[in-house]
Amino acid sequence: MIFTGPILVLLALLGAPLFAVIAASAILGFYGSGVDLSVVAIEFFGLAEMPILVAIPLFTLAGFLLSESNAPGRIVRLSQAVFGWVPGGLSIISLAVCALFTAFTGASGVTIIALGALLFPALIEAGYSERFSLGLVTTSGSLGLLFAPSLPLILYGVVAGVSVDSLFLAGLLPGSLMVVMLSAYSLWRNRGTHIPFRQVSAREVFSVIRESAWELPLPVFVLGGIYSGYFAVSEAAAVTALYVIIVEIFILREIPLRQLPGIVRNSMVLVGGIMMILGVSLASTNYMIDSGAPEKLFAFINTYATGYISFLFALLFFLLVLGAVLDIFSAIVLVVPLILPVAAQYNMHPVHLGIVFLSAMGLGYLTPPVGISLFIASYRFERSISEIYLSTLPFFLLLLCSVLIITFWPWLSLFLLN
């Protein structure tokens, strides 16, 4: 049993499925402690008692359907028609649209692939430099993680036992801060570039509004229902999925009915992987708690962190390193159960911890070696990974500043809850 930990880490580095590595660690841990291994199966099937989990496949399906339809193009055309006359407006439009789309799809890669083909050429044509445009589109894929109905927000709520409704509210101001800071930089960065005003006629505005009439009510209806308390999150997910299916397949007919099973299958592959990891991680979490791992971690941190502020610095450094080597879904199920009780010892609000955790992990999308947004953008735009990384560096530094503000100013996350 001495070599179990290093062997499991080696298997993970060699590409073994993450759920298998987590399950093996839980099984070996319980076996070494003399606990009946049926506890692993019991914890796994305990997922069925979490009604909030219904929201994950439904929101994911809705996001996949939207990405397969012509909705991204309509959203971009609508934004350009309404705000395109603003100097530098297209850059702000790109950030806002990508943040909204990522919130619904829950994946930066889908945003870059679905909207990148529309936004990147439009930015170049409007007079923005190629490097700036590459950085903007690539970075925009990591925005939206703090906005409802973001899948990582829901998953954190499930793992941490925190109200998902509270997380949705708490993410509004910090997520908006990120978008505003990047928008301000975009305007400043292009202050010396002659970007002509785009003349927009009233006819064009009304035309794109009519064209997007079916998508426009979706965020208002769904998010308004959640924030007002009229819908539970699972109910909002069901309404969203049903609405998108009816609109995209039966009304607009942009997705043939025969393609629906394939889209459902592709979306559920993602959901199934998350559920497998989450199920076995519940058993692994119980073993770590029983073995006193959180207390040992707290004792270790307490030798270096002498107070709340130093703990926040240590936490942020840990999350930034973690985000560079682990994807956000794996990090939530593996790390949150460990750091949650440690943060409680420093009186850190679990909702604030969730917003800090997700905002810091969002930087992982732009950080080598795992930075998935970097690799997807490199493939999508046929550029070298080094060129993509250099183009995103200014945006990365700004996002890092926003994460520092979010971390050390809890009011930003907790104000709407109060």
Contacts in CASP RR format, 6 or more apart in sequence:
PFRMAT RR
TARGET T0000
AUTHOR 0000-0000-0000
METHOD contacts of the structure
MODEL  1
MIFTGPILVLLALLGAPLFAVIAASAILGFYGSGVDLSVVAIEFFGLAEM
PILVAIPLFTLAGFLLSESNAPGRIVRLSQAVFGWVPGGLSIISLAVCAL
FTAFTGASGVTIIALGALLFPALIEAGYSERFSLGLVTTSGSLGLLFAPS
LPLILYGVVAGVSVDSLFLAGLLPGSLMVVMLSAYSLWRNRGTHIPFRQV
SAREVFSVIRESAWELPLPVFVLGGIYSGYFAVSEAAAVTALYVIIVEIF
ILREIPLRQLPGIVRNSMVLVGGIMMILGVSLASTNYMIDSGAPEKLFAF
INTYATGYISFLFALLFFLLVLGAVLDIFSAIVLVVPLILPVAAQYNMHP
VHLGIVFLSAMGLGYLTPPVGISLFIASYRFERSISEIYLSTLPFFLLLL
CSVLIITFWPWLSLFLLN
1 28 0 8 1.000
1 29 0 8 1.000
1 32 0 8 1.000
4 25 0 8 1.000
4 28 0 8 1.000
4 29 0 8 1.000
5 25 0 8 1.000
8 21 0 8 1.000
8 24 0 8 1.000
8 25 0 8 1.000
11 21 0 8 1.000
11 24 0 8 1.000
12 18 0 8 1.000
12 21 0 8 1.000
18 277 0 8 1.000
18 330 0 8 1.000
19 273 0 8 1.000
19 276 0 8 1.000
19 277 0 8 1.000
19 279 0 8 1.000
19 280 0 8 1.000
22 277 0 8 1.000
22 280 0 8 1.000
22 281 0 8 1.000
22 284 0 8 1.000
22 333 0 8 1.000
22 334 0 8 1.000
23 40 0 8 1.000
23 280 0 8 1.000
23 283 0 8 1.000
23 284 0 8 1.000
25 284 0 8 1.000
25 287 0 8 1.000
26 40 0 8 1.000
26 280 0 8 1.000
26 283 0 8 1.000
26 284 0 8 1.000
26 286 0 8 1.000
26 287 0 8 1.000
27 37 0 8 1.000
27 40 0 8 1.000
29 287 0 8 1.000
29 291 0 8 1.000
30 36 0 8 1.000
30 37 0 8 1.000
30 39 0 8 1.000
30 40 0 8 1.000
30 283 0 8 1.000
30 287 0 8 1.000
31 37 0 8 1.000
33 287 0 8 1.000
33 290 0 8 1.000
33 291 0 8 1.000
35 290 0 8 1.000
39 283 0 8 1.000
39 286 0 8 1.000
40 280 0 8 1.000
40 283 0 8 1.000
43 279 0 8 1.000
43 282 0 8 1.000
43 283 0 8 1.000
43 286 0 8 1.000
44 279 0 8 1.000
44 280 0 8 1.000
44 282 0 8 1.000
44 283 0 8 1.000
46 279 0 8 1.000
46 282 0 8 1.000
47 53 0 8 1.000
47 275 0 8 1.000
47 278 0 8 1.000
47 279 0 8 1.000
47 282 0 8 1.000
50 158 0 8 1.000
51 234 0 8 1.000
52 154 0 8 1.000
52 157 0 8 1.000
52 158 0 8 1.000
52 164 0 8 1.000
52 233 0 8 1.000
52 234 0 8 1.000
53 158 0 8 1.000
53 275 0 8 1.000
54 234 0 8 1.000
54 237 0 8 1.000
54 238 0 8 1.000
55 149 0 8 1.000
55 154 0 8 1.000
55 164 0 8 1.000
55 233 0 8 1.000
55 234 0 8 1.000
55 236 0 8 1.000
55 237 0 8 1.000
56 151 0 8 1.000
56 154 0 8 1.000
56 155 0 8 1.000
56 237 0 8 1.000
56 271 0 8 1.000
56 274 0 8 1.000
56 275 0 8 1.000
57 267 0 8 1.000
57 268 0 8 1.000
57 271 0 8 1.000
58 234 0 8 1.000
58 237 0 8 1.000
58 238 0 8 1.000
58 240 0 8 1.000
58 241 0 8 1.000
59 104 0 8 1.000
59 106 0 8 1.000
59 149 0 8 1.000
59 151 0 8 1.000
59 154 0 8 1.000
59 237 0 8 1.000
59 240 0 8 1.000
59 241 0 8 1.000
60 105 0 8 1.000
60 106 0 8 1.000
60 151 0 8 1.000
60 267 0 8 1.000
60 268 0 8 1.000
60 270 0 8 1.000
60 271 0 8 1.000
61 241 0 8 1.000
61 244 0 8 1.000
61 263 0 8 1.000
61 264 0 8 1.000
61 267 0 8 1.000
61 268 0 8 1.000
62 104 0 8 1.000
62 237 0 8 1.000
62 240 0 8 1.000
62 241 0 8 1.000
62 243 0 8 1.000
62 244 0 8 1.000
63 104 0 8 1.000
63 105 0 8 1.000
63 106 0 8 1.000
63 110 0 8 1.000
63 244 0 8 1.000
63 267 0 8 1.000
64 105 0 8 1.000
64 110 0 8 1.000
64 263 0 8 1.000
64 266 0 8 1.000
64 267 0 8 1.000
65 241 0 8 1.000
65 244 0 8 1.000
65 245 0 8 1.000
65 248 0 8 1.000
65 249 0 8 1.000
65 255 0 8 1.000
65 263 0 8 1.000
66 72 0 8 1.000
66 101 0 8 1.000
66 104 0 8 1.000
66 105 0 8 1.000
66 244 0 8 1.000
66 248 0 8 1.000
67 101 0 8 1.000
67 105 0 8 1.000
67 110 0 8 1.000
67 113 0 8 1.000
67 114 0 8 1.000
68 248 0 8 1.000
68 255 0 8 1.000
68 259 0 8 1.000
68 263 0 8 1.000
69 248 0 8 1.000
69 252 0 8 1.000
69 254 0 8 1.000
69 255 0 8 1.000
70 252 0 8 1.000
70 254 0 8 1.000
71 215 0 8 1.000
71 248 0 8 1.000
71 254 0 8 1.000
72 101 0 8 1.000
72 114 0 8 1.000
72 115 0 8 1.000
72 118 0 8 1.000
73 115 0 8 1.000
73 118 0 8 1.000
74 208 0 8 1.000
74 211 0 8 1.000
74 212 0 8 1.000
74 215 0 8 1.000
75 97 0 8 1.000
75 100 0 8 1.000
75 101 0 8 1.000
75 212 0 8 1.000
75 215 0 8 1.000
76 93 0 8 1.000
76 97 0 8 1.000
76 115 0 8 1.000
76 118 0 8 1.000
76 119 0 8 1.000
76 122 0 8 1.000
77 208 0 8 1.000
77 211 0 8 1.000
77 212 0 8 1.000
78 208 0 8 1.000
78 209 0 8 1.000
78 211 0 8 1.000
78 212 0 8 1.000
78 216 0 8 1.000
79 93 0 8 1.000
79 96 0 8 1.000
79 97 0 8 1.000
80 90 0 8 1.000
80 93 0 8 1.000
80 122 0 8 1.000
80 198 0 8 1.000
81 200 0 8 1.000
81 204 0 8 1.000
81 205 0 8 1.000
81 207 0 8 1.000
81 208 0 8 1.000
81 209 0 8 1.000
82 200 0 8 1.000
82 205 0 8 1.000
82 208 0 8 1.000
83 89 0 8 1.000
83 92 0 8 1.000
83 93 0 8 1.000
84 90 0 8 1.000
84 93 0 8 1.000
84 198 0 8 1.000
84 200 0 8 1.000
85 197 0 8 1.000
85 198 0 8 1.000
85 199 0 8 1.000
85 200 0 8 1.000
86 92 0 8 1.000
87 187 0 8 1.000
87 195 0 8 1.000
87 197 0 8 1.000
88 126 0 8 1.000
88 186 0 8 1.000
88 187 0 8 1.000
88 190 0 8 1.000
88 195 0 8 1.000
90 122 0 8 1.000
90 123 0 8 1.000
90 126 0 8 1.000
90 128 0 8 1.000
90 195 0 8 1.000
90 198 0 8 1.000
91 123 0 8 1.000
91 128 0 8 1.000
91 136 0 8 1.000
91 183 0 8 1.000
91 186 0 8 1.000
91 187 0 8 1.000
91 190 0 8 1.000
92 183 0 8 1.000
92 186 0 8 1.000
92 187 0 8 1.000
94 115 0 8 1.000
94 119 0 8 1.000
94 123 0 8 1.000
94 136 0 8 1.000
94 137 0 8 1.000
94 140 0 8 1.000
95 136 0 8 1.000
95 140 0 8 1.000
95 143 0 8 1.000
95 179 0 8 1.000
95 182 0 8 1.000
95 183 0 8 1.000
95 186 0 8 1.000
96 179 0 8 1.000
96 183 0 8 1.000
97 115 0 8 1.000
97 119 0 8 1.000
97 140 0 8 1.000
98 111 0 8 1.000
98 115 0 8 1.000
98 119 0 8 1.000
98 137 0 8 1.000
98 140 0 8 1.000
98 141 0 8 1.000
98 143 0 8 1.000
98 144 0 8 1.000
99 140 0 8 1.000
99 141 0 8 1.000
99 143 0 8 1.000
99 144 0 8 1.000
99 147 0 8 1.000
99 175 0 8 1.000
99 179 0 8 1.000
100 144 0 8 1.000
100 147 0 8 1.000
100 219 0 8 1.000
101 110 0 8 1.000
101 111 0 8 1.000
101 114 0 8 1.000
101 115 0 8 1.000
102 108 0 8 1.000
102 110 0 8 1.000
102 111 0 8 1.000
102 140 0 8 1.000
102 141 0 8 1.000
102 142 0 8 1.000
102 143 0 8 1.000
102 144 0 8 1.000
102 145 0 8 1.000
102 147 0 8 1.000
102 150 0 8 1.000
103 144 0 8 1.000
103 145 0 8 1.000
103 147 0 8 1.000
103 148 0 8 1.000
103 149 0 8 1.000
103 150 0 8 1.000
104 149 0 8 1.000
105 111 0 8 1.000
105 114 0 8 1.000
106 145 0 8 1.000
106 150 0 8 1.000
106 151 0 8 1.000
106 152 0 8 1.000
107 151 0 8 1.000
107 270 0 8 1.000
108 141 0 8 1.000
108 142 0 8 1.000
108 365 0 8 1.000
108 372 0 8 1.000
108 373 0 8 1.000
108 376 0 8 1.000
109 141 0 8 1.000
109 372 0 8 1.000
109 373 0 8 1.000
109 376 0 8 1.000
111 140 0 8 1.000
111 141 0 8 1.000
112 137 0 8 1.000
112 138 0 8 1.000
112 140 0 8 1.000
112 141 0 8 1.000
112 373 0 8 1.000
112 376 0 8 1.000
112 377 0 8 1.000
112 380 0 8 1.000
113 376 0 8 1.000
113 380 0 8 1.000
115 137 0 8 1.000
115 140 0 8 1.000
116 137 0 8 1.000
116 380 0 8 1.000
116 381 0 8 1.000
117 380 0 8 1.000
119 133 0 8 1.000
119 136 0 8 1.000
119 137 0 8 1.000
119 140 0 8 1.000
120 133 0 8 1.000
120 134 0 8 1.000
120 137 0 8 1.000
120 381 0 8 1.000
123 132 0 8 1.000
123 133 0 8 1.000
123 136 0 8 1.000
123 137 0 8 1.000
124 130 0 8 1.000
124 133 0 8 1.000
126 195 0 8 1.000
126 196 0 8 1.000
126 198 0 8 1.000
127 193 0 8 1.000
127 194 0 8 1.000
127 195 0 8 1.000
128 136 0 8 1.000
128 190 0 8 1.000
128 193 0 8 1.000
128 195 0 8 1.000
129 193 0 8 1.000
131 387 0 8 1.000
131 390 0 8 1.000
131 391 0 8 1.000
132 186 0 8 1.000
132 189 0 8 1.000
132 190 0 8 1.000
132 391 0 8 1.000
134 377 0 8 1.000
134 381 0 8 1.000
134 383 0 8 1.000
134 387 0 8 1.000
134 388 0 8 1.000
134 391 0 8 1.000
134 392 0 8 1.000
135 377 0 8 1.000
135 388 0 8 1.000
135 391 0 8 1.000
135 392 0 8 1.000
135 395 0 8 1.000
136 182 0 8 1.000
136 186 0 8 1.000
136 395 0 8 1.000
137 377 0 8 1.000
137 381 0 8 1.000
138 366 0 8 1.000
138 373 0 8 1.000
138 374 0 8 1.000
138 377 0 8 1.000
138 388 0 8 1.000
138 391 0 8 1.000
138 392 0 8 1.000
138 395 0 8 1.000
139 182 0 8 1.000
139 366 0 8 1.000
139 373 0 8 1.000
139 392 0 8 1.000
139 395 0 8 1.000
139 396 0 8 1.000
139 399 0 8 1.000
141 365 0 8 1.000
141 373 0 8 1.000
142 362 0 8 1.000
142 363 0 8 1.000
142 364 0 8 1.000
142 365 0 8 1.000
142 366 0 8 1.000
142 373 0 8 1.000
142 399 0 8 1.000
143 175 0 8 1.000
143 178 0 8 1.000
143 179 0 8 1.000
143 182 0 8 1.000
144 150 0 8 1.000
144 175 0 8 1.000
145 152 0 8 1.000
145 153 0 8 1.000
145 328 0 8 1.000
145 358 0 8 1.000
145 359 0 8 1.000
145 361 0 8 1.000
145 362 0 8 1.000
146 153 0 8 1.000
146 171 0 8 1.000
146 172 0 8 1.000
146 174 0 8 1.000
146 175 0 8 1.000
146 178 0 8 1.000
146 355 0 8 1.000
146 358 0 8 1.000
146 359 0 8 1.000
147 171 0 8 1.000
147 172 0 8 1.000
147 175 0 8 1.000
148 168 0 8 1.000
148 222 0 8 1.000
148 223 0 8 1.000
148 226 0 8 1.000
148 227 0 8 1.000
149 168 0 8 1.000
149 222 0 8 1.000
149 223 0 8 1.000
149 226 0 8 1.000
149 233 0 8 1.000
149 236 0 8 1.000
149 237 0 8 1.000
149 240 0 8 1.000
150 358 0 8 1.000
151 274 0 8 1.000
152 328 0 8 1.000
152 329 0 8 1.000
152 332 0 8 1.000
152 358 0 8 1.000
152 361 0 8 1.000
153 164 0 8 1.000
153 167 0 8 1.000
153 168 0 8 1.000
153 171 0 8 1.000
153 358 0 8 1.000
154 164 0 8 1.000
154 167 0 8 1.000
154 233 0 8 1.000
155 274 0 8 1.000
155 278 0 8 1.000
155 329 0 8 1.000
155 332 0 8 1.000
155 333 0 8 1.000
156 162 0 8 1.000
156 167 0 8 1.000
156 332 0 8 1.000
156 336 0 8 1.000
156 354 0 8 1.000
156 357 0 8 1.000
156 358 0 8 1.000
157 163 0 8 1.000
157 164 0 8 1.000
157 167 0 8 1.000
158 164 0 8 1.000
158 278 0 8 1.000
159 278 0 8 1.000
159 281 0 8 1.000
159 332 0 8 1.000
159 333 0 8 1.000
159 336 0 8 1.000
159 337 0 8 1.000
160 336 0 8 1.000
160 337 0 8 1.000
160 340 0 8 1.000
160 350 0 8 1.000
160 353 0 8 1.000
160 354 0 8 1.000
161 350 0 8 1.000
162 350 0 8 1.000
162 351 0 8 1.000
162 354 0 8 1.000
163 351 0 8 1.000
164 233 0 8 1.000
165 226 0 8 1.000
165 229 0 8 1.000
165 233 0 8 1.000
166 351 0 8 1.000
166 417 0 8 1.000
167 351 0 8 1.000
167 354 0 8 1.000
167 355 0 8 1.000
168 223 0 8 1.000
168 226 0 8 1.000
168 227 0 8 1.000
168 233 0 8 1.000
169 227 0 8 1.000
169 416 0 8 1.000
169 417 0 8 1.000
170 351 0 8 1.000
170 352 0 8 1.000
170 354 0 8 1.000
170 355 0 8 1.000
170 413 0 8 1.000
170 414 0 8 1.000
170 416 0 8 1.000
170 417 0 8 1.000
171 355 0 8 1.000
171 413 0 8 1.000
172 416 0 8 1.000
173 412 0 8 1.000
173 413 0 8 1.000
173 415 0 8 1.000
173 416 0 8 1.000
174 355 0 8 1.000
174 359 0 8 1.000
174 402 0 8 1.000
174 406 0 8 1.000
174 412 0 8 1.000
174 413 0 8 1.000
175 359 0 8 1.000
177 402 0 8 1.000
177 405 0 8 1.000
177 406 0 8 1.000
177 412 0 8 1.000
178 359 0 8 1.000
178 399 0 8 1.000
178 402 0 8 1.000
181 398 0 8 1.000
181 399 0 8 1.000
181 401 0 8 1.000
181 402 0 8 1.000
182 395 0 8 1.000
182 398 0 8 1.000
182 399 0 8 1.000
185 394 0 8 1.000
185 395 0 8 1.000
185 398 0 8 1.000
189 394 0 8 1.000
209 216 0 8 1.000
214 247 0 8 1.000
214 251 0 8 1.000
214 252 0 8 1.000
215 247 0 8 1.000
218 240 0 8 1.000
218 243 0 8 1.000
218 244 0 8 1.000
221 239 0 8 1.000
221 243 0 8 1.000
222 231 0 8 1.000
222 236 0 8 1.000
222 239 0 8 1.000
222 240 0 8 1.000
224 230 0 8 1.000
224 231 0 8 1.000
225 231 0 8 1.000
225 236 0 8 1.000
226 233 0 8 1.000
226 236 0 8 1.000
231 239 0 8 1.000
245 260 0 8 1.000
248 254 0 8 1.000
248 255 0 8 1.000
249 255 0 8 1.000
249 256 0 8 1.000
249 257 0 8 1.000
249 260 0 8 1.000
255 263 0 8 1.000
274 329 0 8 1.000
277 329 0 8 1.000
277 330 0 8 1.000
277 333 0 8 1.000
278 333 0 8 1.000
281 333 0 8 1.000
281 334 0 8 1.000
281 337 0 8 1.000
284 334 0 8 1.000
285 337 0 8 1.000
288 294 0 8 1.000
288 337 0 8 1.000
288 338 0 8 1.000
289 337 0 8 1.000
293 338 0 8 1.000
294 337 0 8 1.000
294 338 0 8 1.000
294 340 0 8 1.000
294 341 0 8 1.000
294 342 0 8 1.000
295 341 0 8 1.000
297 338 0 8 1.000
297 339 0 8 1.000
297 342 0 8 1.000
298 341 0 8 1.000
298 342 0 8 1.000
298 345 0 8 1.000
301 311 0 8 1.000
301 314 0 8 1.000
301 342 0 8 1.000
302 345 0 8 1.000
304 310 0 8 1.000
304 314 0 8 1.000
305 311 0 8 1.000
305 313 0 8 1.000
305 314 0 8 1.000
305 346 0 8 1.000
307 346 0 8 1.000
308 346 0 8 1.000
308 347 0 8 1.000
308 348 0 8 1.000
309 408 0 8 1.000
311 343 0 8 1.000
311 346 0 8 1.000
311 348 0 8 1.000
312 348 0 8 1.000
312 407 0 8 1.000
312 408 0 8 1.000
315 339 0 8 1.000
315 343 0 8 1.000
315 356 0 8 1.000
315 407 0 8 1.000
316 356 0 8 1.000
316 360 0 8 1.000
316 403 0 8 1.000
316 404 0 8 1.000
316 407 0 8 1.000
318 339 0 8 1.000
319 356 0 8 1.000
319 357 0 8 1.000
319 360 0 8 1.000
319 361 0 8 1.000
320 360 0 8 1.000
320 363 0 8 1.000
320 364 0 8 1.000
320 367 0 8 1.000
322 331 0 8 1.000
322 335 0 8 1.000
322 361 0 8 1.000
323 331 0 8 1.000
323 360 0 8 1.000
323 361 0 8 1.000
323 362 0 8 1.000
323 363 0 8 1.000
323 364 0 8 1.000
323 367 0 8 1.000
323 370 0 8 1.000
324 364 0 8 1.000
324 367 0 8 1.000
324 368 0 8 1.000
324 369 0 8 1.000
324 370 0 8 1.000
324 371 0 8 1.000
325 369 0 8 1.000
325 370 0 8 1.000
326 334 0 8 1.000
326 370 0 8 1.000
327 370 0 8 1.000
327 372 0 8 1.000
328 358 0 8 1.000
328 361 0 8 1.000
328 362 0 8 1.000
328 364 0 8 1.000
328 365 0 8 1.000
331 357 0 8 1.000
331 361 0 8 1.000
332 357 0 8 1.000
332 361 0 8 1.000
336 354 0 8 1.000
336 357 0 8 1.000
339 353 0 8 1.000
339 357 0 8 1.000
340 350 0 8 1.000
340 353 0 8 1.000
343 350 0 8 1.000
343 353 0 8 1.000
344 350 0 8 1.000
348 410 0 8 1.000
349 410 0 8 1.000
349 413 0 8 1.000
349 414 0 8 1.000
351 413 0 8 1.000
351 414 0 8 1.000
351 417 0 8 1.000
352 410 0 8 1.000
352 413 0 8 1.000
352 414 0 8 1.000
355 406 0 8 1.000
355 413 0 8 1.000
356 403 0 8 1.000
356 406 0 8 1.000
356 407 0 8 1.000
356 413 0 8 1.000
359 402 0 8 1.000
359 403 0 8 1.000
359 406 0 8 1.000
359 407 0 8 1.000
360 403 0 8 1.000
360 407 0 8 1.000
362 399 0 8 1.000
363 396 0 8 1.000
363 399 0 8 1.000
363 400 0 8 1.000
363 403 0 8 1.000
364 370 0 8 1.000
364 371 0 8 1.000
365 371 0 8 1.000
365 372 0 8 1.000
365 373 0 8 1.000
365 374 0 8 1.000
366 373 0 8 1.000
366 374 0 8 1.000
366 392 0 8 1.000
366 395 0 8 1.000
366 396 0 8 1.000
366 399 0 8 1.000
367 396 0 8 1.000
368 374 0 8 1.000
368 385 0 8 1.000
368 389 0 8 1.000
373 392 0 8 1.000
374 385 0 8 1.000
374 388 0 8 1.000
374 389 0 8 1.000
374 392 0 8 1.000
375 385 0 8 1.000
377 383 0 8 1.000
377 388 0 8 1.000
378 384 0 8 1.000
378 385 0 8 1.000
378 387 0 8 1.000
378 388 0 8 1.000
381 388 0 8 1.000
405 412 0 8 1.000
406 412 0 8 1.000
406 413 0 8 1.000
END
